[in-house]
Amino acid sequence: MIYDTIIIGRGPAGISCGVYLKRFNLNPLIIAYDNGALKDAHFIDNYYGVSHLSGNDLALSGIRQAKELGVSMVDAEVISIEMLDHFYVKTTSGDYEAKTLFLAMGKKRNTLKIKSANLFDGHGVSYCAICDGFFFKNKKIGLAGAGPFMESEYNVLKNFSKDITIFTEGEETKINANIVKDKIKELKGDSNLKAVVAGDKEYLLDGLFIALGTQSGMSLAYHMGLALDDKGYIIVDSNMQTNIAHIYAGGDVVGGLLQVSKAVSDGAIAALKIKEDLASMSK
């Protein structure tokens, strides 16, 4: 089945987009592994018609509304997205296809929890194997992570180098490679990364790729070649359309006012444009 739209994320922006698309008699699919940042809000007191309601309760209410309308949902982590004649979304629960995409999974990027975590970003530390793997051809590469996202990045990086060390931060992995379970304590170098300290040992590296946890909005954006602003937010136009045709984004991942009201609006605006986009495809 090819869905009209795959929506990644089920916070206010994702649910809003799904509800509008379904009411347009279209066939959206929402993919998410949790209920977004809204679930962590203690109380919501500044949203129309809502008084002293927990963020999680508001999130669950929106999800329930979408399901009652018949919006399809999958609980899964997105591993990768391919853009061919349409979009192929690989997840931990299977592969899905769609004519359009709406990215609404927030901006948070998983980084190492150390003081020097961002010191070498762009100078030996990367968050995208497809983007930067080529620059480390036949060099010593480190890869931090342990789940499906890391495995996907490893499958890319092994095409460029046979000298790859995986730092799992204490977690288990199925990959048969050089594994370091000790947690990374420090990144060392001068103008570029030179080494990683994990446990009591120093590992000389030319590059370190970060693939901790699940793919964030920023990580997916890097992988797909979406334009970002200087703060790392996905750039969209007034219709929530990105620089790549048929890909839209909304909510925290595009920046601006990080509030429920704005996220809901982003989802609705995107749905209206996606409806037009789909109609033009069928002509």
N, C-alpha and C positions, 0 to 999 in steps of 0.2 A: 504493500500500500504506500502511495505517495501522499503525504498530508499536504494540505494547503500551506500551513505554517507550522514550523516547530518553534516553540517558545522555550527558551532555556532559563529557568528560574520561576518560582511561584510566590514571589513577594507581590506587593501591590501592583507593580507595573506589569508583571507577567500575567497575573490573574485578570487584571483589567483588560489586557489585550485579548486574552482567551475568551472572556465573556462577550466582548464586542464582536469578535470574529464569529463566535458560535451564533450570536443573534443575527449575524449577516448570512446565516445558513452555510457557513464555511466549515472546514474540518481542521481545527487546530489540535496539536498535541503539545502538552506541557511536560517537560522533563526537568526534574529537580531532585536533589538528594536531601534537601531540608527545606524549611519554610522561610529562609532568608533572614536578614538582619532584624526585621520587624518582630520576630518571635522573642528577641532578647530585650525589647523595650518594656520597662516595668509597667508604666501606665501611659495611655494615650488620652490626652485631654484637649488637644487642639485640632481635632479632625471633625468635620461637619457631622452632626447627629450622634457623636460618640462622647461619652463622659465617663472617665475613670475606668476604662476598659484596658486590660492588659494587652500588650502587643501580640502575644501568642494567641489570645482569644480572637483578636481582630483578624489575624492571619488565618486562623482555622475557619472563621466565618466566611472569609473570601473564598477559600478553597472549597468549602461546602457549597457555596453559591454556584461556583463554576461546575462542580460535579453534578449538581441538580439540573443544570442546563444541558448536561451531556458532554462536557469538555473532557477529552481523554487525558489521562495523566499517567506518567511512568516515574516510579521512584528509582532513580539511577544517577550515577555520576557520568558526566560527559567526558570522554577520553580524547576524542578528536573529531574534527569536521573536515570533510573533503568537499571541494566545489568543482563539480563537473558539469553535466547538462542540468543537474539540479543539486541539492545539498544532501550529503550522506553523513549522518551523525552517528558515530560509534559510541556506545555507552557500555556500562558494566552489565546491563541487562539485555543487550542486543543492539542491532543496527536499525536506524530509522531514516526515512527519506522525506524530503519536503521541497516545495517550490520556493518558499521564502523562509527567512529566519528572523526571529525577534530575540535579541539578547537582553536579558533582564536579571542577571545573576549577581549583581553587585560588583564592587571594584576590589574588594579585599584581595591582596596578594600574599600568599604564604611565604614568609621569609624565615631565615635562621634567627633564633632568639638569642643573639649575641650582639655585643656592642659594635663589632666591625661588620655586621650583616650587609650593609649597603655601601660599604666603603669602596668596593671594586666593581660596582654595577657598571657594565659597559666596558670594563677594563679587566676582563678575565672571568667575570661572573655574568651568567646569562640566564634568562627565564624561558628561552625558546630554542629547542634543538634544531627545528627546521630552519629557523632564521639564521642561527649562528654556528651550527655544527661544522659547516664547511671550513670556517676559519681555524678550526682545530684539527685539521686533517693530519693524521699520523702523529698527533701530540698526546701528552698525558692529560686525560680528562677525568674529572670527578663529577659524580652525579648524586645529588642529595634527594632522598625520598624512598618510599617503600611500596606504594600502592599501584593501582592500574595506571595512573597518570605517569608515574616514574617509569613503569614498564614500557609505556608508549614512547617516552623520550629516549629510553635506552635502545629501542629498536631502530630509532633514527640515528643515534650517535654511533652505534656499532658499524655503520656504513662508512664512517670517517676515521675511526681509530680502533685498534685492538687493545689499547692500553687504557681501560676504563675501570675506575674504582668507584663502587657504589657505597655511599654513606647512608645507612638506613636509620640513623638516629634512634637505635635501640629496637627497631621493629623488624619483623620477619619479612623475607621476600622469597619468591619462587625462582628468581633468576639465578642461574648458575654462572657467577662471575666473581671477581675480586670484591668481597663484601667486608665492610668495616661497620660493626654495630655500635661502636663507641660514638657518643654524641660529639658533634663538632663544637670546639671551644673557641676557635679563633681563625680568622683569615689573615694571612701575612703576605706582604709584598711591598713594592715601592710605588711606582706609578701604575703597575699592573699586578694582578694576583700572582704569587709565586708558590704559596704552600697553604695547606689546610692542617690545622692541629685538631686531632680527634683523640680523646682519651689522653694518653701520655706520649703519643707518637705524632711526628710531623710528616705529612705526605706532600712531596713536591708535585705540583700540578701546573699545567699551562692554562687550564680553564676549569670552571666549576659551573655546572648547570643545576638550577634549583627546580625540583619537581616535588615539593612537599605537599601532602594532602591531596586535595582535588583541584581541578583546573578552575582558576578564578576568571572573572570577566577580563581582566587585563591580560592574563595568559592566553586566553582564547583569541583576544584581539591581536596580540602579537603574531600568533600562529597563522591567522587568516589574512594578515596584512592590512588590517583596518587602521585608519588614520587616528592618531592620538594627539591630545594637546600636551602642553609642557607639564601638566600635572598628572598625566597618565589616564585621563578620561577619554572615552571614545567620542570622536567628533561626529555630530549629527546635524542635519539641517532642520528646518522648522517642522518637517514631517517625520522626524526621528529616523531619517534614512542616513546610512553611513556612506562612505566613499565607494563602497562596493554594491553593485546593483542587487536588489532583492534582499539585502541584509539591513535590518533595523535594530535600534537599541534604545533602551529607556531605563529610567530609575537611577539608582546611585552610580551605575557604570558610566553614565554620561555627565555626571556632576551637576552643578547648579544647586538649587534648593533641595537638600537631602531630607525631604519630608514625604509623608504618605500621600498628601494631596497632590503634590507634583508628580509623584510616581504613577498614581492612578491616571492623571492627565496624560502622561507620556504614553501609557499603554493604550489609551483610547485614541490618541492622535495617530499612533503607529498603526492601529487596526484599520482606521479609515483609509490611510494611504496604502496599506497592504491589500485591502479590498480592491482599490483601483488598480494596483499592480497586477493582481491575479486576473482581473477582468481583461487587462490589456494582453496578457499572455494567451488568453483563449481566443483572441481575434485572429 
